[in-house]
Amino acid sequence: MRKALVVGINDYPSAPLNGCINDAIAVASLIESNGDGSPNFGTLLKTDVATKGELRGLISELFKGKNDVALFYFSGHGYTDGNSSYIVTPDFTANDYGVSMDDILKMANDSQATNKVIILDCCYSGAFGSPSIIGGNQAFIGEGVTILTASKKDESSVELCGHGVFTTLLLEALRGGAADITGSITPGSVYSYIDQALGPWEQRPVFKTNISQFLPLRVIRPAVPKEILRKIIKYFPSPDTQLALDPSYEFTNDPTIEHEVKQPYADPSHVEIFKELQKFASVGLVEPVGADHMYFAAMESKSCKLTALGWHYWRLTNEKRI
């Protein structure tokens, strides 16, 4: 129930590109499966689509049906004439440049798919869904529609080393750079990752959405497995609990290891708990109290507590949402 159309076009007669097919192949390959190898999107990859009619037909077919997610990715030329904007096809002519961004938005708005995601790596792609382009106050982004573009409506999109700069960062995000603690990668986290990675003078990505909750584009193995994350409410019965530590939580505090040790010596049950607490600390859920590191919090018999982010995941776990 998750399908994707991925399009890359290099073969423009008077203005060929180099990296768009590379972009499309890499995106299609990555989104077909999650990090654990499980199926993700049923993906149709099309390269060098020759005509406007063919591309429009493919997009129309994508948005048919009651799918959970319908995703359209395009890498190629974009064009704006000040009134309308287009993703360009190789058969473009003066006054007929390709498929109108307005028409794509209408197809997405009319689609019965729960989530419609449009990702464009082309010049002027930020015009997609822009009221100044598609009819002032009559223009709208329909419920369930998310748009992520490589650049603002008046900016070019850059190719570098055989890939678009935007898509290079998109791929890094989808491989795990934009994953949250549970391993989920959403359109919002992808945008944030790309936006932070680009310098202040580079092209700026654009993000527009009308949804109440993101479905992940891809899921990878989480830094903290869910079965461990769920123990956060066991170790911290309330979100303001401070968990007391002592040297028995540190596995290196063992008489068989040649360095300074102190009593109480490492206790296997405490060591197991402490390793999981350190996983929480590594992703910003837990922090030591009165010490610079969890190791010193244990060896100096101090404590640890939830961070603000830890409070958030404590609540999600307590509500059985994880």
Backbone as numpy.savetxt, mean C-alpha at the origin, in Angstrom:
# Nx Ny Nz CAx CAy CAz Cx Cy Cz
-12.77 -13.09 -6.69 -13.59 -11.88 -6.69 -12.74 -10.62 -6.69
-11.47 -10.75 -7.01 -10.56 -9.61 -7.12 -9.92 -9.69 -8.49
-10.21 -8.73 -9.36 -9.63 -8.79 -10.70 -8.94 -7.47 -11.03
-7.93 -7.57 -11.89 -7.11 -6.41 -12.24 -6.82 -6.41 -13.73
-6.86 -5.23 -14.31 -6.41 -5.00 -15.68 -5.15 -4.15 -15.60
-4.06 -4.67 -16.12 -2.77 -3.98 -16.06 -2.30 -3.72 -17.49
-2.09 -2.45 -17.83 -1.79 -2.05 -19.20 -0.50 -1.24 -19.23
0.40 -1.59 -20.15 1.60 -0.82 -20.39 1.80 -0.60 -21.87
2.03 0.63 -22.28 2.18 0.96 -23.71 3.49 1.72 -23.92
4.37 1.13 -24.72 5.61 1.79 -25.16 5.52 2.29 -26.59
4.78 1.58 -27.42 4.85 1.73 -28.87 3.96 2.84 -29.39
4.35 4.09 -29.09 3.67 5.26 -29.65 4.45 5.70 -30.88
3.82 5.81 -32.03 4.55 6.05 -33.28 5.50 7.25 -33.25
5.04 8.37 -32.70 5.88 9.57 -32.76 6.53 9.92 -31.43
6.21 9.17 -30.38 6.77 9.48 -29.06 6.90 8.20 -28.25
7.77 7.27 -28.67 7.87 5.98 -27.97 8.41 6.15 -26.54
7.98 5.23 -25.68 8.46 5.18 -24.30 9.27 3.91 -24.11
9.99 3.83 -23.00 10.88 2.68 -22.77 10.46 1.79 -21.60
9.87 2.39 -20.56 9.69 1.63 -19.33 8.29 1.14 -19.03
7.32 1.49 -19.86 5.92 1.23 -19.49 5.58 -0.26 -19.49
6.08 -1.00 -20.44 5.83 -2.45 -20.46 6.54 -3.11 -19.29
7.76 -2.67 -18.99 8.44 -3.18 -17.79 7.59 -2.93 -16.54
7.04 -1.73 -16.45 6.19 -1.39 -15.31 5.01 -2.35 -15.21
4.32 -2.53 -16.32 3.10 -3.33 -16.31 3.40 -4.79 -15.96
4.46 -5.34 -16.53 4.81 -6.74 -16.26 5.13 -6.92 -14.78
5.89 -5.97 -14.21 6.28 -6.09 -12.80 5.07 -5.96 -11.88
4.17 -5.02 -12.16 2.98 -4.85 -11.34 2.08 -6.08 -11.42
1.85 -6.57 -12.65 0.98 -7.73 -12.83 1.53 -8.95 -12.10
2.83 -9.16 -12.20 3.45 -10.31 -11.54 3.32 -10.23 -10.03
3.46 -9.02 -9.48 3.48 -8.86 -8.03 2.08 -9.01 -7.42
1.07 -8.44 -8.05 -0.25 -8.42 -7.42 -1.01 -9.73 -7.60
-0.50 -10.64 -8.42 -1.19 -11.91 -8.61 -1.23 -12.76 -7.35
-0.27 -12.56 -6.45 -0.23 -13.37 -5.23 0.17 -12.51 -4.04
-0.17 -13.00 -2.86 0.24 -12.36 -1.62 1.63 -12.83 -1.22
2.13 -12.29 -0.12 3.48 -12.63 0.31 3.68 -14.09 0.66
2.59 -14.78 1.07 2.70 -16.20 1.40 2.42 -17.11 0.21
2.26 -16.52 -0.98 2.01 -17.30 -2.18 0.55 -17.55 -2.48
-0.35 -17.15 -1.59 -1.78 -17.37 -1.83 -2.28 -16.46 -2.96
-3.31 -16.89 -3.70 -3.81 -16.08 -4.81 -4.33 -14.72 -4.33
-4.12 -13.70 -5.16 -4.60 -12.37 -4.83 -5.51 -11.87 -5.95
-4.96 -11.21 -6.95 -5.77 -10.72 -8.06 -5.74 -11.71 -9.23
-6.88 -11.88 -9.88 -6.92 -12.48 -11.20 -6.58 -11.37 -12.19
-5.40 -11.42 -12.76 -4.84 -10.28 -13.49 -4.79 -10.53 -14.99
-5.27 -9.54 -15.75 -5.13 -9.53 -17.20 -4.08 -8.49 -17.55
-2.96 -8.94 -18.11 -1.87 -8.06 -18.52 -1.96 -7.82 -20.02
-2.00 -6.55 -20.41 -2.05 -6.19 -21.84 -0.97 -5.15 -22.11
-0.16 -5.42 -23.14 0.90 -4.48 -23.50 0.69 -4.00 -24.93
1.08 -2.73 -25.13 0.95 -2.08 -26.44 -0.43 -2.28 -27.06
-1.45 -2.02 -26.24 -2.82 -2.01 -26.76 -2.89 -0.98 -27.88
-3.33 -1.38 -29.06 -3.12 -0.58 -30.26 -4.11 0.56 -30.43
-5.35 0.37 -29.96 -6.39 1.34 -30.30 -7.17 1.79 -29.08
-7.74 2.96 -29.22 -8.62 3.51 -28.20 -9.81 2.58 -27.96
-10.40 2.06 -29.04 -11.55 1.19 -28.90 -11.24 -0.07 -28.12
-10.07 -0.68 -28.39 -9.70 -1.89 -27.67 -9.50 -1.61 -26.19
-8.80 -0.52 -25.87 -8.53 -0.21 -24.47 -9.81 0.14 -23.72
-10.66 0.90 -24.35 -11.93 1.25 -23.71 -12.75 -0.01 -23.42
-12.75 -0.96 -24.36 -13.47 -2.20 -24.17 -12.91 -3.01 -23.00
-11.58 -3.04 -22.87 -10.95 -3.77 -21.77 -11.32 -3.15 -20.42
-11.33 -1.82 -20.37 -11.66 -1.14 -19.11 -13.13 -1.38 -18.76
-13.99 -1.31 -19.76 -15.41 -1.57 -19.53 -15.64 -2.97 -18.98
-14.93 -3.95 -19.52 -15.08 -5.33 -19.07 -14.56 -5.50 -17.63
-13.48 -4.78 -17.30 -12.94 -4.86 -15.95 -13.99 -4.49 -14.91
-14.75 -3.42 -15.18 -15.66 -2.90 -14.17 -17.03 -3.57 -14.18
-17.20 -4.60 -14.98 -18.44 -5.37 -14.95 -18.41 -6.38 -13.80
-19.56 -6.69 -13.25 -19.65 -7.74 -12.24 -19.53 -7.22 -10.82
-19.96 -8.04 -9.87 -19.96 -7.68 -8.45 -18.71 -8.23 -7.76
-17.57 -7.71 -8.15 -16.31 -8.15 -7.57 -16.01 -7.38 -6.28
-15.19 -7.99 -5.44 -14.75 -7.28 -4.24 -13.87 -6.09 -4.61
-12.94 -6.31 -5.53 -12.04 -5.25 -5.98 -11.86 -5.36 -7.49
-11.98 -4.23 -8.19 -11.61 -4.13 -9.60 -10.52 -3.07 -9.69
-9.32 -3.47 -10.13 -8.16 -2.58 -10.14 -7.71 -2.34 -11.58
-7.54 -1.08 -11.94 -7.00 -0.71 -13.25 -5.68 0.01 -13.06
-4.62 -0.53 -13.68 -3.31 0.11 -13.67 -2.92 0.44 -15.10
-2.42 1.66 -15.32 -1.99 2.07 -16.65 -0.65 2.77 -16.58
0.26 2.38 -17.48 1.53 3.07 -17.64 1.69 3.40 -19.12
1.83 4.67 -19.42 1.93 5.12 -20.81 1.86 6.63 -20.86
1.48 7.15 -22.01 1.34 8.60 -22.15 0.00 9.08 -21.61
0.02 10.27 -21.02 -1.19 10.98 -20.66 -1.20 12.33 -21.37
-2.40 12.88 -21.54 -2.50 14.16 -22.25 -3.67 14.95 -21.69
-3.52 16.27 -21.62 -4.62 17.16 -21.29 -4.64 18.33 -22.26
-5.84 18.71 -22.65 -5.96 19.88 -23.54 -6.54 21.08 -22.80
-6.61 20.97 -21.48 -7.14 22.06 -20.68 -8.61 21.90 -20.36
-9.32 21.13 -21.15 -10.74 20.87 -20.91 -10.97 19.42 -20.49
-10.27 18.51 -21.14 -10.39 17.09 -20.83 -9.00 16.48 -20.77
-8.92 15.32 -20.14 -7.64 14.61 -20.03 -7.82 13.17 -20.47
-6.72 12.55 -20.94 -6.83 11.25 -21.58 -5.65 10.36 -21.19
-5.87 9.04 -21.19 -4.76 8.11 -21.29 -4.64 7.80 -22.79
-3.44 7.98 -23.29 -3.24 8.03 -24.74 -2.98 6.63 -25.31
-3.56 6.37 -26.47 -3.34 5.11 -27.18 -2.54 5.38 -28.46
-1.88 4.35 -29.01 -1.01 4.56 -30.17 -1.72 5.09 -31.42
-3.04 4.96 -31.50 -3.77 5.45 -32.67 -4.24 6.89 -32.49
-3.63 7.62 -31.55 -4.10 8.98 -31.27 -3.96 9.87 -32.50
-4.88 10.81 -32.62 -4.83 11.84 -33.65 -5.18 13.17 -32.99
-4.99 14.24 -33.68 -5.39 15.54 -33.16 -6.88 15.51 -32.84
-7.21 15.94 -31.63 -8.59 15.99 -31.14 -9.19 14.62 -30.81
-8.38 13.57 -30.86 -8.85 12.24 -30.46 -7.64 11.48 -29.91
-7.35 11.71 -28.63 -6.07 11.30 -28.07 -6.07 9.91 -27.46
-7.23 9.43 -27.07 -7.29 8.13 -26.43 -8.55 8.02 -25.59
-8.46 7.31 -24.47 -9.63 7.10 -23.62 -9.70 8.23 -22.59
-10.84 8.89 -22.55 -11.03 10.01 -21.65 -11.00 9.55 -20.20
-10.29 10.30 -19.35 -10.30 10.01 -17.92 -11.71 10.18 -17.35
-12.49 11.11 -17.91 -13.88 11.27 -17.49 -14.66 9.98 -17.70
-14.46 9.36 -18.86 -15.20 8.13 -19.18 -14.79 6.99 -18.26
-13.50 6.91 -17.94 -13.04 5.84 -17.03 -13.66 6.04 -15.66
-13.70 7.29 -15.18 -14.31 7.55 -13.88 -15.79 7.19 -13.89
-16.48 7.48 -14.97 -17.90 7.13 -15.05 -18.09 5.62 -14.99
-17.23 4.87 -15.70 -17.33 3.41 -15.67 -17.09 2.89 -14.25
-16.12 3.49 -13.55 -15.85 3.07 -12.18 -17.00 3.43 -11.25
-17.53 4.65 -11.39 -18.65 5.08 -10.56 -19.88 4.18 -10.75
-20.10 3.73 -12.00 -21.27 2.91 -12.32 -21.08 1.43 -11.98
-19.84 1.04 -11.70 -19.54 -0.38 -11.48 -20.18 -0.89 -10.19
-20.59 -2.17 -10.21 -21.14 -2.82 -9.02 -20.05 -3.43 -8.14
-18.80 -3.34 -8.56 -17.70 -3.81 -7.71 -17.69 -3.01 -6.41
-17.35 -3.67 -5.32 -17.35 -2.98 -4.02 -16.27 -1.91 -3.95
-15.07 -2.24 -4.43 -13.94 -1.31 -4.44 -13.39 -1.19 -5.85
-13.26 0.03 -6.31 -12.70 0.30 -7.63 -11.43 1.12 -7.44
-10.29 0.59 -7.87 -9.00 1.23 -7.66 -8.39 1.54 -9.01
-8.04 2.82 -9.24 -7.42 3.25 -10.49 -6.04 3.80 -10.16
-5.01 3.22 -10.77 -3.62 3.65 -10.55 -3.04 4.04 -11.91
-2.63 5.29 -12.06 -2.15 5.79 -13.35 -0.72 6.31 -13.21
0.17 5.78 -14.04 1.53 6.31 -14.13 1.68 6.93 -15.51
1.22 8.17 -15.63 1.31 8.89 -16.90 1.30 10.38 -16.59
1.76 11.17 -17.54 1.76 12.62 -17.37 0.35 13.14 -17.17
0.23 14.16 -16.34 -1.04 14.87 -16.10 -2.11 13.98 -15.47
-1.68 12.85 -14.89 -2.65 11.88 -14.37 -3.45 12.42 -13.18
-2.91 13.45 -12.50 -3.64 14.03 -11.38 -4.93 14.71 -11.78
-5.14 14.90 -13.09 -6.41 15.46 -13.57 -7.56 14.49 -13.38
-7.24 13.20 -13.16 -8.30 12.20 -13.01 -9.14 12.52 -11.78
-10.43 12.73 -11.99 -11.33 13.05 -10.89 -11.28 14.48 -10.44
-10.61 15.34 -11.22 -10.49 16.74 -10.83 -11.73 17.51 -11.26
-12.41 18.22 -10.35 -13.60 18.98 -10.72 -13.35 20.01 -11.80
-12.15 20.60 -11.84 -11.87 21.61 -12.85 -11.81 21.02 -14.24
-11.61 19.70 -14.31 -11.51 19.04 -15.59 -12.83 18.39 -16.00
-13.54 17.80 -15.04 -14.66 16.97 -15.44 -16.02 17.51 -15.02
-16.16 18.83 -15.01 -17.50 19.35 -14.92 -17.86 20.04 -13.63
-16.90 20.67 -12.97 -17.21 21.47 -11.80 -17.95 20.71 -10.73
-19.00 21.30 -10.21 -19.72 20.71 -9.10 -20.48 19.45 -9.48
-20.66 19.19 -10.76 -21.35 17.99 -11.18 -20.45 16.76 -11.16
-19.18 16.97 -11.05 -18.23 15.86 -11.02 -18.16 15.29 -9.61
-18.00 13.98 -9.50 -17.85 13.37 -8.19 -17.13 12.04 -8.33
-16.50 11.63 -7.24 -15.88 10.32 -7.15 -16.86 9.43 -6.41
-17.36 8.41 -7.06 -18.41 7.58 -6.51 -17.95 6.75 -5.33
-18.91 6.22 -4.59 -18.61 5.40 -3.42 -17.80 4.17 -3.82
-16.75 3.92 -3.07 -15.91 2.76 -3.32 -14.79 3.00 -4.32
-14.66 4.23 -4.81 -13.63 4.55 -5.82 -12.40 5.15 -5.15
-11.22 4.65 -5.52 -9.94 5.17 -5.05 -9.05 5.43 -6.25
-8.41 6.58 -6.26 -7.56 7.00 -7.38 -6.17 7.32 -6.84
-5.15 6.76 -7.47 -3.76 7.03 -7.11 -3.01 7.32 -8.39
-2.46 8.52 -8.50 -1.79 8.92 -9.74 -0.35 9.33 -9.49
0.43 9.27 -10.56 1.88 9.50 -10.46 2.24 10.95 -10.27
1.37 11.86 -10.71 1.74 13.27 -10.72 0.48 14.14 -10.66
0.69 15.42 -10.42 -0.42 16.36 -10.42 -0.93 16.57 -11.85
-2.05 17.28 -11.94 -2.70 17.44 -13.25 -1.88 18.27 -14.23
-0.88 19.02 -13.74 -0.06 19.85 -14.61 1.39 19.39 -14.63
1.66 18.14 -14.19 3.03 17.64 -14.09 3.28 16.46 -15.02
4.52 16.34 -15.45 4.95 15.15 -16.19 5.29 14.04 -15.21
5.34 12.82 -15.74 5.76 11.66 -14.95 7.07 11.14 -15.54
8.04 10.88 -14.68 9.41 10.63 -15.11 9.70 9.14 -15.22
10.44 8.76 -16.29 11.00 7.42 -16.41 12.47 7.44 -16.01
12.93 6.37 -15.36 14.33 6.29 -14.96 14.74 4.83 -14.90
15.81 4.48 -15.61 16.38 3.13 -15.56 15.37 2.05 -15.92
14.57 2.32 -16.94 13.67 1.28 -17.45 12.35 1.15 -16.73
12.07 2.04 -15.77 10.78 2.04 -15.08 10.37 3.48 -14.82
9.06 3.72 -14.67 8.60 5.00 -14.17 9.03 5.16 -12.73
9.42 6.37 -12.34 9.81 6.63 -10.95 8.66 6.26 -10.01
7.45 6.65 -10.36 6.28 6.35 -9.54 6.09 4.84 -9.38
6.16 4.10 -10.49 5.93 2.66 -10.41 7.05 1.95 -9.66
8.27 2.44 -9.77 9.36 1.86 -8.98 9.03 1.92 -7.49
8.50 3.06 -7.05 8.12 3.20 -5.64 6.86 2.40 -5.33
5.94 2.32 -6.27 4.73 1.51 -6.09 5.11 0.05 -5.86
6.06 -0.45 -6.63 6.49 -1.85 -6.47 7.15 -2.07 -5.12
7.98 -1.11 -4.68 8.60 -1.23 -3.36 7.53 -1.26 -2.27
6.51 -0.41 -2.43 5.43 -0.37 -1.45 4.69 -1.69 -1.40
4.39 -2.27 -2.57 3.63 -3.51 -2.64 4.45 -4.72 -2.18
5.76 -4.62 -2.28 6.61 -5.73 -1.79 6.66 -5.76 -0.26
6.25 -4.68 0.38 6.23 -4.67 1.83 6.56 -3.34 2.46
7.08 -2.40 1.68 7.44 -1.11 2.24 6.27 -0.36 2.84
5.07 -0.61 2.35 3.88 0.09 2.84 3.01 -0.78 3.73
3.52 -1.92 4.16 2.72 -2.84 4.98 2.55 -2.30 6.40
1.36 -2.54 6.96 1.17 -2.22 8.37 1.62 -3.40 9.23
1.38 -3.33 10.53 1.88 -4.36 11.45 1.29 -5.73 11.15
0.05 -5.76 10.61 -0.58 -7.04 10.28 -0.17 -7.56 8.91
0.65 -6.79 8.16 1.08 -7.20 6.83 0.20 -6.71 5.70
-0.84 -5.93 6.01 -1.75 -5.44 4.98 -1.18 -4.20 4.30
-1.35 -4.14 2.97 -0.89 -3.01 2.17 -2.11 -2.41 1.49
-2.49 -1.21 1.86 -3.69 -0.57 1.35 -3.33 0.57 0.39
-4.29 1.05 -0.40 -4.00 2.21 -1.26 -3.50 3.41 -0.46
-4.07 3.62 0.73 -3.64 4.75 1.55 -2.20 4.63 2.01
-1.80 3.43 2.42 -0.42 3.24 2.87 0.55 3.31 1.69
0.11 2.87 0.51 0.95 2.98 -0.69 1.20 4.45 -1.01
0.14 5.25 -0.98 0.30 6.68 -1.25 1.27 7.32 -0.26
1.08 7.03 1.02 1.94 7.62 2.04 3.40 7.24 1.81
3.64 5.97 1.47 5.01 5.51 1.22 5.64 6.25 0.04
4.89 6.37 -1.06 5.42 7.03 -2.26 5.64 8.51 -1.99
4.69 9.15 -1.35 4.78 10.58 -1.08 6.01 10.91 -0.23
6.28 10.08 0.77 7.43 10.32 1.65 8.75 10.02 0.95
8.72 9.10 -0.03 9.96 8.71 -0.71 10.41 9.74 -1.73
9.48 10.52 -2.28 9.83 11.51 -3.29 10.33 12.79 -2.63
11.32 13.41 -3.26 11.85 14.67 -2.76 10.87 15.81 -3.01
11.09 16.94 -2.33 10.14 18.05 -2.41 10.03 18.70 -3.79
11.06 18.49 -4.64 11.01 19.10 -5.96 10.66 18.10 -7.05
10.36 16.89 -6.68 10.02 15.88 -7.67 8.51 15.87 -7.93
8.09 15.09 -8.94 6.67 14.95 -9.21 5.95 14.49 -7.95
4.73 14.94 -7.75 3.99 14.61 -6.54 2.85 13.67 -6.88
2.72 12.56 -6.16 1.58 11.67 -6.37 0.30 12.33 -5.87
-0.82 11.88 -6.39 -2.13 12.40 -5.99 -2.99 11.22 -5.54
-3.73 11.44 -4.45 -4.57 10.38 -3.88 -5.96 10.95 -3.64
-6.97 10.27 -4.18 -8.36 10.69 -3.99 -9.18 9.43 -3.71
-10.12 9.55 -2.78 -10.91 8.35 -2.48 -12.26 8.72 -1.89
-13.19 7.80 -2.01 -14.51 7.93 -1.41 -14.91 6.55 -0.87
-14.28 6.17 0.23 -14.55 4.86 0.82 -14.62 4.99 2.32
-15.24 4.00 2.97 -15.31 3.99 4.42 -14.24 3.09 5.04
-13.74 2.12 4.26 -12.71 1.22 4.77 -11.93 0.64 3.61
-10.59 0.62 3.75 -9.74 0.07 2.71 -9.73 -1.46 2.76
-9.80 -2.08 1.59 -9.41 -3.47 1.47 -7.95 -3.49 1.04
-7.16 -4.44 1.53 -5.74 -4.45 1.15 -5.57 -4.79 -0.33
-4.57 -4.15 -0.94 -4.18 -4.50 -2.30 -3.35 -5.78 -2.31
-2.64 -6.00 -1.21 -1.77 -7.17 -1.09 -1.48 -7.38 0.39
-1.22 -8.62 0.77 -0.89 -8.93 2.15 0.42 -9.71 2.17
1.35 -9.31 3.04 2.62 -10.01 3.17 2.70 -10.61 4.58
3.73 -11.39 4.80 3.93 -11.95 6.14 4.20 -10.81 7.11
3.42 -10.72 8.19 3.59 -9.59 9.12 4.87 -9.69 9.93
5.37 -8.54 10.36 6.56 -8.52 11.21 6.29 -9.21 12.54
5.07 -9.08 13.03 4.64 -9.76 14.24 3.48 -10.68 13.86
3.67 -12.00 13.88 2.57 -12.90 13.52 1.32 -12.61 14.35
0.15 -12.80 13.74 -1.10 -12.43 14.41 -1.31 -13.21 15.70
-0.84 -14.47 15.74 -1.05 -15.25 16.95 -0.26 -14.67 18.12
0.85 -13.97 17.81 1.60 -13.28 18.86 0.96 -11.93 19.16
0.56 -11.21 18.12 -0.05 -9.89 18.30 -1.28 -9.97 19.20
-2.04 -11.04 19.07 -3.25 -11.18 19.88 -2.94 -11.31 21.37
-1.69 -11.66 21.71 -1.32 -11.79 23.13 -1.14 -10.44 23.81
-1.25 -9.36 23.04 -1.02 -8.04 23.62 -2.00 -7.76 24.75
-3.24 -8.30 24.65 -4.21 -8.07 25.73 -3.97 -9.01 26.91
-3.18 -10.06 26.70 -2.79 -10.95 27.80 -1.69 -10.31 28.63
-0.69 -9.77 27.95 0.43 -9.16 28.66 0.05 -7.81 29.27
-0.89 -7.11 28.63 -1.34 -5.81 29.10 -2.86 -5.88 29.29
-3.33 -6.32 30.48 -4.77 -6.49 30.69 -5.59 -5.23 30.45
-4.97 -4.08 30.65 -5.60 -2.81 30.28 -4.55 -2.00 29.52
-4.97 -1.07 28.69 -3.99 -0.37 27.85 -3.02 0.52 28.62
-3.33 0.82 29.88 -2.39 1.63 30.67 -1.54 0.79 31.62
-1.60 -0.54 31.48 -0.77 -1.43 32.30 0.71 -1.18 32.05
1.51 -1.20 33.11 2.97 -1.25 32.98 3.41 -2.64 33.42
4.00 -3.38 32.52 4.41 -4.75 32.79 5.78 -4.74 33.46
5.84 -5.21 34.69 7.10 -5.24 35.43 8.04 -6.31 34.87
9.30 -5.93 34.70 10.32 -6.84 34.18 11.39 -7.06 35.24
12.21 -8.08 35.01 13.38 -8.31 35.85 14.37 -9.13 35.03
15.58 -9.39 35.52 16.59 -10.08 34.72 16.18 -11.47 34.24
15.17 -12.07 34.86 14.77 -13.42 34.43 14.14 -13.42 33.04
13.81 -12.24 32.50 13.22 -12.16 31.17 14.28 -12.16 30.07
15.51 -11.91 30.40 16.58 -11.80 29.39 17.31 -13.12 29.25
17.25 -13.72 28.04 17.79 -15.07 27.84 19.30 -15.13 28.01
20.00 -14.03 27.80 21.46 -14.07 27.96 21.87 -14.04 29.42
20.94 -13.77 30.31 21.25 -13.72 31.74 21.22 -15.14 32.32
22.22 -15.91 31.91 22.25 -17.34 32.22 23.66 -17.70 32.68
23.79 -18.44 33.77 25.14 -18.78 34.27 25.99 -19.55 33.28
25.39 -20.20 32.31 26.18 -20.96 31.32 26.80 -20.06 30.27
26.40 -18.78 30.24 26.95 -17.84 29.27 28.00 -16.99 30.00
29.19 -16.89 29.41 30.30 -16.24 30.10 30.24 -14.72 29.98
29.49 -14.12 30.83 29.50 -12.67 31.02 28.79 -12.41 32.33
28.72 -11.18 32.72 28.11 -10.87 34.01 26.63 -11.23 34.01
26.20 -11.98 34.98 24.79 -12.34 35.11 24.33 -11.95 36.51
23.04 -11.88 36.69 22.50 -11.52 38.00 21.21 -12.29 38.24
20.89 -12.47 39.47 19.66 -13.15 39.84 18.47 -12.17 39.80
17.27 -12.68 39.50 16.93 -14.07 39.14 17.41 -14.40 37.72
17.97 -15.60 37.55 18.50 -16.01 36.26 17.37 -16.23 35.25
17.79 -16.34 34.00 16.82 -16.48 32.90 15.85 -17.61 33.17
14.57 -17.27 33.05 13.48 -18.23 33.24 12.87 -18.48 31.86
12.85 -19.74 31.40 12.37 -20.02 30.03 11.00 -19.41 29.73
10.08 -19.45 30.68 8.74 -18.90 30.42 8.80 -17.38 30.30
9.62 -16.73 31.11 9.79 -15.29 31.01 10.52 -14.90 29.73
11.52 -15.70 29.37 12.27 -15.43 28.15 11.35 -15.45 26.94
10.44 -16.42 26.89 9.50 -16.52 25.76 8.62 -15.28 25.69
8.12 -14.84 26.85 7.30 -13.63 26.88 8.12 -12.42 26.43
9.36 -12.32 26.91 10.19 -11.16 26.61 10.52 -11.07 25.13
10.75 -12.20 24.49 11.03 -12.19 23.05 9.83 -11.64 22.28
8.63 -11.99 22.74 7.44 -11.46 22.08 7.25 -9.98 22.38
7.56 -9.57 23.60 7.53 -8.15 23.92 8.53 -7.37 23.06
9.68 -7.96 22.81 10.67 -7.30 21.96 10.19 -7.18 20.52
9.42 -8.17 20.05 8.80 -8.05 18.73 7.85 -6.86 18.70
7.06 -6.73 19.78 6.16 -5.58 19.87 6.96 -4.27 19.84
8.06 -4.26 20.59 8.88 -3.05 20.64 9.49 -2.73 19.28
9.84 -3.77 18.51 10.49 -3.55 17.21 9.58 -2.88 16.20
8.26 -2.97 16.39 7.31 -2.33 15.48 6.57 -1.18 16.14
7.07 -0.74 17.27 6.56 0.47 17.88 5.31 0.32 18.72
5.02 -0.90 19.18 3.83 -1.10 20.01 4.12 -0.98 21.50
5.35 -1.27 21.89 5.75 -1.29 23.29 7.04 -0.51 23.44
7.20 0.15 24.59 8.44 0.86 24.87 8.85 0.64 26.32
10.15 0.64 26.60 10.61 0.48 27.98 10.31 1.73 28.80
10.14 1.55 30.09 9.91 2.67 31.01 11.18 2.89 31.82
11.76 4.08 31.73 12.94 4.41 32.52 14.22 3.77 32.03
14.23 3.30 30.77 15.44 2.70 30.19 15.43 2.97 28.69
16.64 2.91 28.09 16.74 3.19 26.66 16.42 2.00 25.79
16.41 0.80 26.34 16.24 -0.40 25.53 15.55 -1.46 26.39
14.84 -2.35 25.74 14.14 -3.40 26.48 15.11 -4.26 27.30
16.31 -4.48 26.75 17.31 -5.27 27.48 17.60 -4.65 28.84
17.85 -3.34 28.85 18.18 -2.67 30.10 16.97 -2.58 31.03
15.77 -2.49 30.43 14.56 -2.49 31.27 14.46 -3.79 32.04
14.82 -4.90 31.41 14.80 -6.19 32.10 15.93 -6.30 33.11
17.15 -6.02 32.69 18.30 -6.21 33.56 18.28 -5.27 34.77
17.59 -4.13 34.63 17.52 -3.16 35.73 16.18 -3.24 36.46
15.40 -4.31 36.18 14.11 -4.56 36.85 13.18 -3.36 36.75
13.08 -2.83 35.55 12.13 -1.74 35.30 10.87 -2.33 34.66
10.25 -1.65 33.75 8.99 -2.13 33.18 8.87 -1.66 31.74
7.78 -2.08 31.08 7.49 -1.61 29.74 6.00 -1.30 29.65
5.63 -0.50 28.65 4.24 -0.08 28.49 3.90 0.03 27.01
2.60 0.15 26.73 2.14 0.32 25.37 2.41 1.75 24.90
2.79 1.88 23.63 2.85 3.19 22.99 1.44 3.59 22.54
1.31 4.77 21.95 0.01 5.18 21.40 -0.44 4.19 20.33
0.51 3.76 19.49 0.17 2.76 18.48 -0.20 1.44 19.13
0.50 1.10 20.21 0.17 -0.10 20.94 -1.24 -0.08 21.51
-1.65 1.09 22.01 -3.03 1.25 22.49 -4.02 0.91 21.36
-3.71 1.42 20.17 -4.60 1.19 19.01 -4.74 -0.29 18.72
-3.62 -1.02 18.68 -3.69 -2.46 18.37 -4.23 -3.25 19.57
-4.05 -2.74 20.78 -4.69 -3.36 21.94 -6.20 -3.31 21.77
-6.70 -2.15 21.35 -8.15 -1.99 21.17 -8.66 -2.91 20.06
-7.93 -2.96 18.93 -8.36 -3.83 17.83 -8.41 -5.30 18.26
-7.40 -5.69 19.03 -7.36 -7.07 19.51 -8.47 -7.33 20.51
-8.68 -6.38 21.42 -9.72 -6.55 22.44 -11.11 -6.63 21.82
-11.29 -5.96 20.68 -12.57 -5.99 19.96 -12.65 -7.15 18.98
-11.63 -8.00 19.03 -11.56 -9.20 18.17 -11.58 -8.84 16.68
-10.91 -7.75 16.35 -10.78 -7.32 14.96 -9.45 -7.75 14.37
-8.64 -8.41 15.15 -7.37 -9.00 14.68 -7.37 -10.46 15.05
